[in-house]
Structure formats: structure tokens, C-alpha cells
């Protein structure tokens, strides 16, 4: 069951005692290099996400386990990977780990690499429709195994009464165990960032199409 942040007050929070709880934060990735206005919106998003997660913790308990998309190692190795990859979600994760939460290996490394390679292949212009279709089938199977693994990690590590934090792309396909209460964190700046990204992408497409298309816009 997915809960809305604003509706979880103190009396209502008592009914979640003893249950497995998961705070879900959509992972917003970096805009392309050199796009300053997008970074400003993204900074606001992560600041708001930090505040909303803290508000949930004050009502439902501190995060004990952290799960993050593309993280394949637990503990310090996982934190180092996040820091080196310059994830803007790193401060949220680091703060929880400093307070005693455990960063869990979330992804199967082989399946993750398989999915990433297939995604890169499908970005290339392919002459054969059959090859494209086969790659799509392969990608669908890999994605299914990827999300099943993430769901399995949640089920294996999050115990009764525990609180977890999952940071993952908004369009994920993880099927959460039915006994996990999911609390969806959606800061206002996420919609703002998505609008900005769509506008930026539209400008890029018009510019690549040539001056006539840009003039029509």
C-alpha cells in the first residue's frame, strides 16, 4: 500500500507500528553538462526530498536500511561508489549511514550491466527491425530480472518494524512485497524539474532538426 506524506499524522502513524515501512524517493538524474538552470531546480528537489524524508522519520521512525538504484555493494564500498559517481542523492544516504543506517547492495551487478548494455545498443540506429525487436525482448527480460532482484533484496533485509529508504527511478517496475507499507516522497520541485527537462529536450530536438523547425516553434 502506498501512503501520501501529508496524510500521515501522529495518531495514524501508530497503526504502522511493527510493520515493514519503505520511504520511496524518485531518483532525478543530472541534467547535461553546462545547463545551469536545470541544476538549480535539481538542487531544490534534493533539498525538499531531504526535508520530506526527515519528516517521515519523525513520524514513523529513523531509516535503518538504505537501497539505491545501481548500487551493487553494501556499506562503505557502496557509499564510495555513490560519491565517485557524484549522485546528488549521496548526502541523504550519507547522513542516514552516519546515524547508523546500513546501505544495502541493491542490484545484481551482472544483470545491471546486461540491462545497461542493451539500453546503449537500442540507442544506436539499427537497420534491421528483427534485431531491434530481439534486443527489446532481451531488454524486457533483463529488466524483469533486475526489478525482481531489487524486490528480493527488500524482502530479505527489511524485517518487521524496520524502516527502509529506496531511491530509484520514477518509472521503475519493482513489485513490492504486499506486507511492506510504501510511503512515496514527491517533492514539488520534481514536477518543476520534469517540466524543465521536457522543455530543454524539445529545444534540443528543434535545434537538431534545423533552423526551419526552430523558427516554427
C-alpha angles and dihedrals in degrees: 000000000000119000130200116237097226094054098056105098127167098268092046091047090064091070090063093058111125093014128114108256129194127190109207118204119184111235110234111195128216119278117237117290116278096026101120101173091056091054091054091056091045091052090054090049095055092043090054091045090053090052094047093049090050090051091052091049091053090057104033107023139272121303111261101176129035125200123187133185114256093012108130100171132060130231123355095357091056092047091050090052091051092049094048091046088053095230110182086215089065097094092055091050095042093051092053092047091050087055091053105274118139121234106220129208099253105179136051102240096215094048091045092053090047092054093045092050092050091049090053091049091053091053089065121088104258122199096198119071089197092057090048091051093049091050090051091052091048091048092049090053092047092048091050091053091045095055093041088056092051091050089049092052090052091050093047099047108029109081132191110296093014125129120218135185120213121190110191141142113286094239095054120140101215112147104212120216108264094240094058115096107217120206111196115215112204114168116201091243091066091073089044091052093047091051090048092049093049091050091047091048091049091053091050092050093049092048092049090049091059139254095298093060091045091051092051090054 
